[in-house]
Amino acid sequence: MVILLLDVRAPFETQDLRIADLAAREGRAVVIGVNKWDLEDDKQQKLAQLRESVERLLPQLRGVPMVTLSGLTGKGLDRLHAAVLRAHDAWNIRIPTAPLNRWLLEQSQKHPPPAPSGRRIRLRYMTQAKTRPPTFVVFASRPKDLPESYSRFLVNGLREEFGLAGTPIRLIMKASENPYAEKAAKRKIH
C-alpha cells in the first residue's frame, strides 16, 4: 500500500508523479492524501482541479481514491484510514472465474475485438491468476494481434465492474489451444 501525500499548495510535483508511477509499476495500491486542506479557501474548485489533474497526470491509476486532510488539526485522517482499508481490499480481491467469464462475454459482445486481416480475434475465457495486484489471464485466438487499446479497454472495464478503482491491474493475454486443431490437421492431410 502507498499513501501519496500531496501538499495542496504544490500538488503533483515531478517527484510526486515519479513516486505514483513507481507504485503503479510495482503493483501497489495507491491512495492520495491531500494535506493542508485547512489552508484552502475555495475547496470545491480546488478539489475539481485536483481530480482533473489526477485523471490527466496519472491515467495508470484511474479512479485512485483521493482524501483531503489536515495534518495540523487531524481532520480527514479517519477518511484516509477508511480509504486505505478499501484500497487494500481491492488490491487483495479474488474474483471467481464464472463472473469474470460472464463479464468478458458481455464486453466482447458489446465491443467486439478487432478483426485484423478479416479474421476476428476471439476472447475465449478469463481467469484470475493472482492478487496483489489483481492479475488476470485472458485466453484468446490470436493474442499478439490484439491492440494495446483493447487491453486498456478491458482493464478499465474490470476496474469499473469489480470495484478496482486506483488498483493496478495486470492483464496477460495468452493463446488458447484450439481443441479441434488436430482434427483439422488430419483433414488437410487426407
Contacts in CASP RR format, 6 or more apart in sequence:
PFRMAT RR
TARGET T0000
AUTHOR 0000-0000-0000
METHOD contacts of the structure
MODEL  1
MVILLLDVRAPFETQDLRIADLAAREGRAVVIGVNKWDLEDDKQQKLAQL
RESVERLLPQLRGVPMVTLSGLTGKGLDRLHAAVLRAHDAWNIRIPTAPL
NRWLLEQSQKHPPPAPSGRRIRLRYMTQAKTRPPTFVVFASRPKDLPESY
SRFLVNGLREEFGLAGTPIRLIMKASENPYAEKAAKRKIH
1 28 0 8 1.000
1 29 0 8 1.000
1 30 0 8 1.000
1 31 0 8 1.000
1 84 0 8 1.000
1 87 0 8 1.000
1 88 0 8 1.000
1 91 0 8 1.000
2 19 0 8 1.000
2 20 0 8 1.000
2 23 0 8 1.000
2 28 0 8 1.000
2 29 0 8 1.000
2 30 0 8 1.000
2 31 0 8 1.000
3 30 0 8 1.000
3 31 0 8 1.000
3 32 0 8 1.000
3 33 0 8 1.000
3 80 0 8 1.000
3 84 0 8 1.000
4 16 0 8 1.000
4 19 0 8 1.000
4 20 0 8 1.000
4 23 0 8 1.000
4 30 0 8 1.000
4 31 0 8 1.000
4 32 0 8 1.000
4 33 0 8 1.000
5 33 0 8 1.000
5 35 0 8 1.000
6 12 0 8 1.000
6 16 0 8 1.000
6 32 0 8 1.000
6 33 0 8 1.000
6 34 0 8 1.000
6 35 0 8 1.000
7 35 0 8 1.000
7 36 0 8 1.000
8 34 0 8 1.000
8 35 0 8 1.000
8 36 0 8 1.000
8 37 0 8 1.000
8 39 0 8 1.000
8 40 0 8 1.000
8 46 0 8 1.000
8 50 0 8 1.000
8 68 0 8 1.000
9 36 0 8 1.000
9 39 0 8 1.000
11 34 0 8 1.000
11 50 0 8 1.000
11 53 0 8 1.000
12 53 0 8 1.000
12 57 0 8 1.000
17 57 0 8 1.000
17 58 0 8 1.000
20 30 0 8 1.000
20 32 0 8 1.000
20 58 0 8 1.000
20 61 0 8 1.000
21 58 0 8 1.000
21 60 0 8 1.000
23 30 0 8 1.000
23 168 0 8 1.000
24 30 0 8 1.000
24 58 0 8 1.000
24 60 0 8 1.000
24 61 0 8 1.000
24 168 0 8 1.000
25 168 0 8 1.000
27 132 0 8 1.000
27 133 0 8 1.000
27 168 0 8 1.000
27 170 0 8 1.000
28 91 0 8 1.000
28 133 0 8 1.000
28 168 0 8 1.000
29 87 0 8 1.000
29 88 0 8 1.000
29 90 0 8 1.000
29 91 0 8 1.000
29 133 0 8 1.000
29 166 0 8 1.000
29 167 0 8 1.000
29 168 0 8 1.000
30 61 0 8 1.000
30 64 0 8 1.000
30 87 0 8 1.000
30 166 0 8 1.000
31 64 0 8 1.000
31 65 0 8 1.000
31 66 0 8 1.000
31 67 0 8 1.000
31 80 0 8 1.000
31 83 0 8 1.000
31 84 0 8 1.000
31 87 0 8 1.000
32 54 0 8 1.000
32 64 0 8 1.000
32 65 0 8 1.000
32 66 0 8 1.000
32 67 0 8 1.000
33 66 0 8 1.000
33 67 0 8 1.000
33 68 0 8 1.000
33 69 0 8 1.000
33 80 0 8 1.000
34 50 0 8 1.000
34 66 0 8 1.000
34 67 0 8 1.000
34 68 0 8 1.000
34 69 0 8 1.000
35 69 0 8 1.000
35 70 0 8 1.000
35 71 0 8 1.000
36 70 0 8 1.000
36 71 0 8 1.000
36 72 0 8 1.000
37 43 0 8 1.000
37 68 0 8 1.000
37 69 0 8 1.000
37 70 0 8 1.000
37 75 0 8 1.000
37 76 0 8 1.000
38 70 0 8 1.000
38 72 0 8 1.000
38 73 0 8 1.000
38 75 0 8 1.000
40 46 0 8 1.000
43 68 0 8 1.000
47 68 0 8 1.000
50 66 0 8 1.000
51 66 0 8 1.000
54 61 0 8 1.000
54 63 0 8 1.000
54 64 0 8 1.000
54 66 0 8 1.000
55 62 0 8 1.000
55 63 0 8 1.000
58 64 0 8 1.000
60 168 0 8 1.000
61 166 0 8 1.000
61 168 0 8 1.000
62 156 0 8 1.000
62 159 0 8 1.000
62 165 0 8 1.000
62 166 0 8 1.000
63 159 0 8 1.000
63 165 0 8 1.000
63 166 0 8 1.000
64 165 0 8 1.000
64 166 0 8 1.000
65 83 0 8 1.000
65 86 0 8 1.000
65 87 0 8 1.000
65 165 0 8 1.000
65 166 0 8 1.000
67 76 0 8 1.000
67 79 0 8 1.000
67 80 0 8 1.000
67 83 0 8 1.000
68 76 0 8 1.000
69 75 0 8 1.000
69 76 0 8 1.000
69 77 0 8 1.000
69 79 0 8 1.000
69 80 0 8 1.000
70 76 0 8 1.000
71 77 0 8 1.000
87 166 0 8 1.000
87 167 0 8 1.000
90 134 0 8 1.000
90 163 0 8 1.000
90 164 0 8 1.000
90 165 0 8 1.000
90 166 0 8 1.000
90 167 0 8 1.000
91 131 0 8 1.000
91 132 0 8 1.000
91 133 0 8 1.000
91 134 0 8 1.000
91 167 0 8 1.000
92 131 0 8 1.000
92 132 0 8 1.000
93 131 0 8 1.000
93 134 0 8 1.000
93 162 0 8 1.000
93 163 0 8 1.000
93 164 0 8 1.000
93 167 0 8 1.000
94 128 0 8 1.000
94 131 0 8 1.000
95 128 0 8 1.000
95 134 0 8 1.000
95 162 0 8 1.000
97 125 0 8 1.000
97 126 0 8 1.000
97 127 0 8 1.000
97 128 0 8 1.000
100 126 0 8 1.000
100 127 0 8 1.000
100 128 0 8 1.000
100 136 0 8 1.000
101 125 0 8 1.000
101 126 0 8 1.000
103 126 0 8 1.000
103 158 0 8 1.000
103 161 0 8 1.000
103 162 0 8 1.000
104 123 0 8 1.000
104 125 0 8 1.000
104 126 0 8 1.000
104 138 0 8 1.000
104 154 0 8 1.000
107 153 0 8 1.000
107 154 0 8 1.000
107 157 0 8 1.000
108 123 0 8 1.000
111 153 0 8 1.000
112 120 0 8 1.000
113 120 0 8 1.000
113 121 0 8 1.000
113 122 0 8 1.000
113 123 0 8 1.000
113 140 0 8 1.000
113 146 0 8 1.000
113 150 0 8 1.000
114 120 0 8 1.000
114 121 0 8 1.000
114 145 0 8 1.000
114 146 0 8 1.000
114 147 0 8 1.000
114 150 0 8 1.000
115 121 0 8 1.000
116 142 0 8 1.000
116 145 0 8 1.000
119 142 0 8 1.000
121 140 0 8 1.000
121 141 0 8 1.000
121 142 0 8 1.000
121 143 0 8 1.000
121 145 0 8 1.000
121 146 0 8 1.000
122 140 0 8 1.000
122 141 0 8 1.000
123 138 0 8 1.000
123 139 0 8 1.000
123 140 0 8 1.000
124 139 0 8 1.000
124 140 0 8 1.000
124 141 0 8 1.000
124 176 0 8 1.000
125 138 0 8 1.000
125 139 0 8 1.000
125 176 0 8 1.000
126 136 0 8 1.000
126 137 0 8 1.000
126 138 0 8 1.000
126 139 0 8 1.000
127 136 0 8 1.000
127 137 0 8 1.000
128 134 0 8 1.000
128 135 0 8 1.000
128 136 0 8 1.000
128 137 0 8 1.000
129 135 0 8 1.000
129 136 0 8 1.000
129 137 0 8 1.000
129 172 0 8 1.000
133 167 0 8 1.000
133 168 0 8 1.000
133 169 0 8 1.000
133 170 0 8 1.000
134 158 0 8 1.000
134 164 0 8 1.000
134 167 0 8 1.000
134 169 0 8 1.000
134 170 0 8 1.000
135 169 0 8 1.000
135 170 0 8 1.000
135 171 0 8 1.000
135 172 0 8 1.000
136 158 0 8 1.000
136 169 0 8 1.000
136 170 0 8 1.000
136 171 0 8 1.000
136 172 0 8 1.000
137 172 0 8 1.000
137 173 0 8 1.000
137 174 0 8 1.000
138 154 0 8 1.000
138 171 0 8 1.000
138 172 0 8 1.000
138 173 0 8 1.000
138 174 0 8 1.000
139 174 0 8 1.000
139 175 0 8 1.000
139 176 0 8 1.000
140 146 0 8 1.000
140 173 0 8 1.000
140 174 0 8 1.000
140 175 0 8 1.000
140 176 0 8 1.000
141 175 0 8 1.000
141 176 0 8 1.000
141 178 0 8 1.000
142 175 0 8 1.000
143 173 0 8 1.000
143 174 0 8 1.000
143 175 0 8 1.000
144 173 0 8 1.000
144 175 0 8 1.000
146 173 0 8 1.000
151 171 0 8 1.000
151 173 0 8 1.000
154 171 0 8 1.000
155 169 0 8 1.000
155 171 0 8 1.000
158 164 0 8 1.000
158 169 0 8 1.000
158 171 0 8 1.000
159 165 0 8 1.000
159 166 0 8 1.000
159 167 0 8 1.000
159 169 0 8 1.000
178 184 0 8 1.000
END
